Each structure stands twice: as C-alpha cells, then as structure tokens.
Amino acid sequence: MEEIISQLKVKIIEALNLEEMTPESIDATTPLFGEEGLGLDSIDALEIIVLLEKNYGIRLANAAEGKKVFTNIESIARYVSEHRTK
C-alpha cells in the first residue's frame, strides 16, 4: 500500500499542478478538502477521478462513495488496492 500512496502523491501533484508541494510534504492522512487539509475543490476532485480511471481503471459509482474514498490519500490508496483493474 505504501507504493500506491507514493504513486498517488506524485500523480496528484502533477495532475493538479501543485508545484509548491512535494510528495514528502503531504501526509497520507491529511484531509484533501476543506481549510484544515490540502484545500482542494470540486474541480480538483474531477481531476482525481480522471486520474484514477486512467491509471487504475477505477470508476466511482456515485457521489456518496466518492466522498468516502476522497477523505485523504490513504483512503484513496486503500480503495485503489481493493478495486483496481489496471
């Protein structure tokens, strides 16, 4: 799972152009959305959805599932490890 977390950090930084961040500066348990976390927004969420589909063959079924999966990078990695098709 550590490998998936590392991959996700790099891919999210690239996809969202978070140039001021490094993979090491992101804690896997930091919330992705909201002021206390990375401060991502709904457009960022769409970018992450595209990233998951393109890189791991994952399609989220509904918004409620997405909200749970997108809590933090660790929760995304857990979901990827259980549902990936690529």
FENWOSUL-V280086 format. One line per field, one symbol per residue. phi: phi as a letter, one per 30 degrees, with the letter a starting at -180 (. if undefined). psi: psi as a letter, one per 20 degrees, with the letter a starting at -180 (. if undefined). burial: I if it has 9 or more other ideal C-beta (glycine too) atoms within 8 Angstrom, else O. Layout:
BEGIN
phi = ???
psi = ???
burial = ???
END
This chain:
BEGIN
phi = .eddedddedddeddchdddcbeddcddcdedcjddcdidbdddddddddedddcbicbddadddddddddaddddddddddbdcb
psi = hhgggggggghggghjlmhiqqhhippijpqhqrhibikrahhhggghggghgghikpppgrhgghhghkgrhghggggghhjqi.
burial = OOOIIIIIIIIIIOIIOOOOOOIOOIOIOIIIIOOOIIOIOOOIIOIIIIIIIOOIOIOIOOOOIIOOIIIIIIIIIIIIIOOIOO
END
